[in-house]
Amino acid sequence: MFIWGASGHALVVADIIRRKNEYKIVGFLDDINLYLHGKNFCSSTILGGREQFETLHRDGIEYSLIAIGNCQARLELSELIQQNSFNLVTAIHPQAIIASDVSIGMGTVICAGAVINPGAKVGNNVIINTAASVDHECVIEDGVHIGPGVHIGGRTTIKQGAWIGIGATVSDRITIGANSIIGAGAVVVRDIPPGVVAYGVPAKVIRNIDLSVQY
């Protein structure tokens, strides 16, 4: 398999893949930092960008995983990967705790120390980052990023592409709107609309997001 992304999060993802020992990482892709192409990274090589698809297919590589924190980028690249006939894998750290009835979508990464409780549903291309917890009956939609140390109360819904910053707390039965960003350390006690930045204790909407310039 190859990993798309070659920064800090890619180090975490590669570690999970290697611990599980189900796939061999043949290299990393990076479309942004072209000067890194051909360089060593994380005990492998940054092969190039999307122009490598044909070579990867020729070499019999069928699987991929996206290791990029930005939610919009992750969703768009996941579509591109599937359009080019690669299969997305799911990476779950062996020290994550996940209830037996939790559903987890393709391309999702669940990091060390994460806890996901019964009845939760986790979509495609989600990141549940280090030591984050998702309580019972939550719905985490596609492309969401739950940052390190975040705590999500029961029966909460995080809509597509939302990003919950490090150490934030979201109370139970809350809805976070699609593509919204919750700042680090925020305490969310009311619903947050889509497409906004909110932070503070309690969290308040600060501004709207222009998705066209997110990355």
C-alpha positions in Angstrom: 0.0 0.0 0.0 1.0 3.7 -0.3 0.2 6.5 2.1 -0.9 9.9 0.7 0.7 12.6 2.9 4.3 13.0 4.2 4.2 15.1 7.4 3.6 14.5 11.1 0.2 12.7 10.8 1.7 10.4 8.2 4.3 9.2 10.8 1.4 8.3 13.1 -0.5 6.5 10.3 2.6 4.6 9.2 3.2 3.4 12.8 -0.3 2.0 13.0 0.0 0.2 9.7 3.3 -1.3 10.7 2.1 -2.4 14.1 -0.9 -4.2 12.5 1.5 -5.9 10.0 -1.3 -6.4 7.4 0.2 -4.2 4.7 3.7 -3.3 3.5 4.2 0.5 2.9 5.9 0.9 -0.5 6.1 4.7 -0.2 4.4 8.1 0.4 2.8 10.6 -2.0 2.9 14.4 -1.6 1.5 16.7 -4.2 2.4 19.9 -2.3 6.1 19.7 -1.4 7.5 18.8 -4.7 11.1 19.3 -3.4 10.6 16.2 -1.2 10.1 13.8 -4.1 12.6 11.0 -4.0 13.7 11.7 -0.4 13.7 9.2 2.4 10.8 9.5 4.9 9.6 7.3 7.7 11.7 4.3 6.7 10.5 4.6 3.1 10.5 7.1 0.2 8.4 10.0 -0.9 7.6 8.6 -4.4 6.1 11.8 -5.9 2.5 12.9 -6.4 -0.5 11.6 -8.3 1.5 11.2 -11.4 2.7 8.0 -9.7 -0.6 6.2 -10.1 0.2 4.4 -13.3 3.5 3.1 -11.9 1.8 2.0 -8.7 -0.8 0.1 -10.6 1.9 -1.5 -12.8 3.7 -2.6 -9.6 0.5 -4.3 -8.4 -0.2 -1.8 -5.6 -4.0 -1.9 -4.8 -4.3 -0.2 -1.4 -3.9 3.3 0.0 -4.6 5.4 3.0 -4.7 9.2 3.3 -2.6 10.8 6.1 -3.6 14.4 5.9 -5.3 16.3 8.7 -7.2 18.8 6.6 -10.8 17.4 6.3 -11.6 18.9 2.9 -8.4 17.7 1.4 -8.9 14.2 2.8 -12.4 13.9 1.4 -11.4 15.1 -2.1 -8.3 12.9 -2.3 -10.3 9.9 -1.1 -12.6 10.3 -4.1 -9.6 10.7 -6.4 -8.0 7.5 -5.1 -11.1 5.5 -5.6 -11.7 7.0 -9.0 -8.2 5.7 -9.9 -9.2 2.1 -8.7 -7.2 2.0 -5.4 -8.9 0.6 -2.3 -8.9 2.6 0.9 -7.8 0.7 4.0 -8.7 1.4 7.7 -6.0 1.8 10.3 -6.9 1.1 13.9 -4.1 1.2 16.6 -4.0 -2.0 18.6 -4.2 0.1 21.8 -7.5 1.7 20.8 -10.6 0.6 22.7 -13.6 0.1 20.5 -17.0 -1.4 21.5 -18.0 -4.5 19.5 -21.0 -2.9 17.8 -19.2 0.2 16.5 -19.3 0.6 12.7 -16.2 2.1 11.1 -15.9 3.3 7.5 -13.2 2.8 5.0 -10.1 5.1 5.1 -10.6 5.9 8.8 -7.7 6.2 11.2 -8.1 5.5 14.9 -5.0 6.3 17.0 -3.5 5.0 20.2 -5.5 5.5 23.3 -8.8 6.3 21.5 -12.0 5.0 23.1 -15.2 4.6 21.1 -18.2 3.4 23.1 -21.2 1.2 22.1 -23.7 2.3 19.5 -21.3 4.8 17.8 -21.1 5.1 14.1 -17.9 6.3 12.5 -17.9 7.2 8.8 -15.4 7.1 6.0 -12.0 8.9 6.1 -12.4 10.0 9.7 -9.5 10.6 12.1 -10.1 9.7 15.8 -6.8 11.1 17.1 -4.6 10.2 20.1 -6.5 9.6 23.4 -9.8 11.0 22.1 -13.1 9.5 23.3 -16.4 9.2 21.5 -19.2 8.1 23.8 -22.3 6.0 23.2 -24.5 6.4 20.2 -22.5 9.2 18.6 -22.6 9.7 14.8 -19.3 10.8 13.3 -19.8 11.5 9.6 -17.4 11.2 6.7 -14.1 13.2 6.8 -14.4 14.4 10.4 -11.2 15.0 12.4 -11.5 14.4 16.2 -8.3 15.9 17.6 -6.0 14.5 20.3 -7.6 14.5 23.8 -11.1 15.5 22.6 -14.0 14.2 24.5 -17.4 13.8 22.8 -20.5 13.2 24.9 -23.1 10.6 24.1 -25.6 10.9 21.3 -23.7 13.7 19.7 -23.5 14.1 15.9 -20.5 15.6 14.2 -21.4 16.4 10.6 -19.3 15.8 7.5 -15.8 17.5 7.4 -16.0 19.1 10.8 -12.7 19.4 12.7 -12.7 19.3 16.6 -9.4 20.8 17.9 -7.1 19.3 20.5 -8.5 19.0 24.0 -12.0 20.2 23.2 -15.0 18.9 25.0 -18.4 18.5 23.4 -21.4 17.9 25.6 -24.0 15.2 25.0 -26.7 15.4 22.4 -24.9 18.2 20.5 -24.7 18.7 16.7 -21.6 20.2 15.1 -22.4 21.4 11.6 -20.6 20.3 8.5 -17.2 21.7 7.8 -17.1 23.7 11.1 -13.9 24.0 13.1 -14.0 23.9 16.9 -10.9 25.5 18.5 -8.5 23.8 20.9 -9.7 23.5 24.4 -13.3 24.7 23.6 -16.3 23.5 25.6 -19.3 23.1 23.4 -22.6 23.1 25.2 -24.9 24.3 22.3 -25.3 23.2 18.7 -22.8 24.7 16.2 -24.0 25.6 12.7 -22.2 24.5 9.6 -19.2 26.3 8.1 -18.0 28.3 11.1 -15.1 28.6 13.5 -16.1 28.4 17.1 -14.0 28.4 20.3 -14.0 29.5 23.9 -15.6 28.3 27.2 -18.4 28.0 26.4 -17.7 27.9 22.7 -19.1 30.7 20.6 -19.2 31.2 16.8 -16.3 33.6 15.8 -16.5 33.7 12.0 -17.6 31.9 8.9 -15.2 29.7 6.9 -14.4 30.2 3.2 -14.0 26.6 2.1 -12.5 27.6 -1.2 -9.3 28.7 0.6 -9.1 26.1 3.4 -6.0 24.4 1.9 
